[in-house]
Amino acid sequence: MPELPEVETVRRGLEDSLVGQRISRVIARRKDLRFPIPNDIGTLTKNKMVISVDRKAKFLMIKLIDDTVILSHLGMSGRWTIISEDFESTPGRFAHGGVIGTGDGPHDWVIIQLENGTEAVYSDPRRFGFIDVIESGGLTAHPMLKKLGPDPLPDSLTPDMLNESLIGRTAPLKTSLLNQEIVAGLGNIYVCEALSRSRLSPRRRSGSIASERGPTARLHRLVSAIHDVISEAIDAGGSTLSDYRGVQGDHALGYFPLSFQVYGREGEPCLNEACKGTVVRYVQSGRSTYSCPTCQR
């Protein structure tokens, strides 16, 4: 599943091509994906200019001039492709050319046609993603957004926020960090990486790094690691896994795997300074966890 850095990379690619352009037509080629596609999606968006493309956690928000929002989630295999004769935008520092979507492919479900001839095509073979339209004033109350915690970025997530959320929690630390009501947008890969950098065990009780007196040194270390991992991954274009693609259809978009300290490195030496341990893999809540039991306590 695309994680926050991959979604941010797609957002930047969409922003380059959509903002300032007027929508001439939106075509929905099926009635539903994970959830129903609004029947009036064409009427609600026709002839309206795109003023911004924003992101909250893993949700993309294409905002129109009358405050209408096209809300998109990529699910497991969703992707946006920009089709344009003079396409120049680059959705990530290491993106390359090669458009995948055509607008009439077998999994091309929603097509946003702009007046300048550009098309934004949403494709989703597994149909676990979704497209919704939110009318003016309804964004904060949308059921998929209203309970989300802060983004894991320096201007959103603070030690005080995380400390307040973790006080008294007995769940494993990794489980809490994957809770979207605590931190919105953190996924399995980046939680493993942040816990490795902060030398905290994924199995540690969440409340053990929080305090009524304020954030502990361990919690400060964790928040700093989260900020660094997510920021570096965004700069690198994310982590390309399985069938994830950027908006230009590039399959080798993300370069962050070159920086993985633990994820996918079972049996290899720990990369933390002065640690002679070995990375292990085990399953937590049905997901693979990678950590070093020697230095992560």
N, C-alpha and C positions, 0 to 999 in steps of 0.2 A: 504494500500500500504506500502511495506517495506520502511522505511526511512533510512537516511544515517547510523546510528549506526547498523541497521540490515544488510545493505549491506556490511559494514566494517567487521562485524562478518563473513559473508559468504566469503568475500575476504580472511580472515585469514585461514579459513578452506580449501579453494581451494589452497592457497599458500602452505600449509603444504603437500598436496598430489600431486600437479602438478609440482612445480618448480624442475628443474633438470631432469625431465623425458621427454622422446621423444614420440611424437604423432605417433602412427602407423596408425590410421584411424579416420576420423570424419564422422559420419553418420547423415544425415538430413532426418527425416521421413515425412516431409511435405515441400512444396515450400515456405511457408510464415508463419509468426506469425503476429505481428503488421505490420511489413514490410517484403518484400521478403527476404528469406535466400539466400545468394549468391550461384549460381549453382556450382561454382568452389571451394566451401569451403573445400572440401576434397583435391583437388589438391594444394591449397594454403597453407595447413597446414601439409601435409603428410611428415613424417620423420623429423620433425623439433622439436627441444628441447624447452621446456618452460623455460624462464629465469626469469620471474617475473609475479606476479599477482598484479596489481595496481588498484586504484580506483580514479575516479574523480566524485565528487558529488555522484549520485546514479548509476553511470556507472562502470561496472567491465571491466578491460582490461587485458586479458591474452596475455602477450607479448612473442613472439617466437624469436629464435636466429637470424633470418634475419630481425628483426624489424617489421615483420608482427604482427598484433594485432587482436585477437578475441574479439570483443566488445559485451558486454551483458548488457541488462537492464531487471530487474525482473518484470517490469510492476506492475500489481495488485496482481498476484498470482504465479509468476514464482519462481522457486527454483532450485538450483544445489544440486545434491546428489552424494556423492563419494561412489563407490562400490569397495571394496577391501577385500580380505580374511584377511589381517593383518592390517586392518585400525586402526590407533592409534591417528590421529590428532583430535583436539578438537576445533570446530569453535565457541569459546566463553567460558568464564570462567565457565558458568553454564550448558554447553551442556551435553546431555546424549546420549546414544546409541539408535539405532533403525532406520535402513535404510529404507526410504520410496520408493525411486526410485528403479526400477528393470532393467531398460533398455528396457523393452518391455511393459511398462504400457500404458494405453490409452492416456495419455497426455505427454509421454516422447518423445520429438520432436528432440532433438539434443544429440548425444552421442559422447564424445571424448574418444577414446580408446588409452591407453598408452602402450608402449612396455612391461612394468612390469606387465601388466594384470589389472591394475586399470582402472576404467571407471568413467568419470564425466558426469552425465546425467542431461540435462536441461529439466525440466517439467514445463508446464504452461497451466492449465485447461482453463483459460479465454483468453489466447493468446494475452494479452496486452503488453507483453514484446517483446524483439527482440534479434536476434543474427546477427552480421555483421562481415565481415572480412575487415580490413584496411591494405593495402599494405604499404611497407616501405615509410616513409616520409609523409604519408597522415593523421596522427592522429590529428594534430592541426587544420587542415582544415575541419575535418568531421563536417557536418551540425549540429549534435547533441551535439558537444563539443565546437565549436569555440566561442560561445557567453556566455559560462558559467562564472559566477563570481567566486570569491575565495571560497574555502571550509570554513565552519564555525569553523575551528580549530585554535588554538593559533599560529601555524606556517604559517597560510594562511591569515586569516581575521584580520585586524588591525582596530582600531578606525578611523584612517585617511581614510582608504578605504571606510568604511561604511559612514563616514561623507560626503565624496565627492559624493557618490551615492544618499544620501538622501536630499542634499541641494535643496530647492525649490520644493520638491515633496509634493503634496497635498493629495495623496492617504493615506488611513489608514495605520498605522504602520505595522499591521499584514500583510496586502496585499503586502506591499513593501518587507517584509522579506521573503515572499513566492515566490517572483520574482527571478527566477533562474539566471537571469543576474546580480542581485545585490548580492545575496548570494547563492551559488550552494549547493544543498543538504538539505537545511532546509525544513522540512515538517510541517504539521499542529500541530502534537503533541508537537514537540520540540519548535516551535514558541510560543505556548501557555505557555509552561513551562518557557521559557526564559523571556517572558514578565511578568509573575507572579513574578519571582525572582527579576527582575529589577524594579518592581512596576510601570510599564508603561501600559497604557491602549491600547488594540489592536485597538481602534477606534481613538487614537490620530493621528493628522496629521503628516506624516513622517518627513516633513521638520522642525517641531517644536523642534526636538532634535538635529538638525544639525546647523552648523554656518560657515559662510565664514571665521571666525577667527580661526576655528579649532573645534575639537570634544568637545561637551559640557559634563558636568558631567553626565547627563542622558545617553548620547550615550556611554560614557566609561562604565557606569554601565550595559548597555544592552550588549555590546560586551563581557564583562567579564561573564555575565550570559549565553550567547550563548556558549562560550568556556566551561564553567563548565558543562552545561546540556549535550552537545554533548559528552564531554570526559567521564562523568560519565555513560552515556547510553552505550557507546562503551565498557567500562569496565564491565558493567552488561550484555552484550550480546544483548542489544537492548530491544525493547518492542514487545512482541509477541501479535499480534492482528489477529483475524480471521484465515486465512489459511496460514499465514507466517510460514516458517520452515527454519532451518539452514541446512547446507550441510549434516549433519548426519540424517536429517529427524525429528529432535526433535521439537515437537509442543509447548513445554513449555520452549523454549530457553531463551527468554528475561526476565530479572528480573527487568528492570527499572520501570515498572508500580508500583512497591512497593515504588518508590520515587516520584510518581506524586504528585504535589502540587495542580494542578487545573484540569488537563485533566480527564474527566469522573467523576468529583466530584460535579456535580450540586447539590445545596442545602446543601452541607456540609460546615463546618467552614473553613475559610481561614487559611492556615498554616504559613503565614508570621508573623514574630515576632511582637507582640503588636497589631496585627490587630484582630478586633472582627467581621469582615465582613463575608459574606457568598458567596460561589462560585456560579456564575450564568452561564447559557448557552444561547447563541444566535447564529444566523447564519450570517456569513459574506461571501459573494461571494460563496454561496452554501455549505460552510463548517461550522461545529460546532466550535464555539469559547467558551472557558471556561476562566473566569477571575473573579477577585474580584473587584467590583466597589468601594469598600470602600478604598482600599489602592493602586489600580492601576489607576493612573491619567495621 
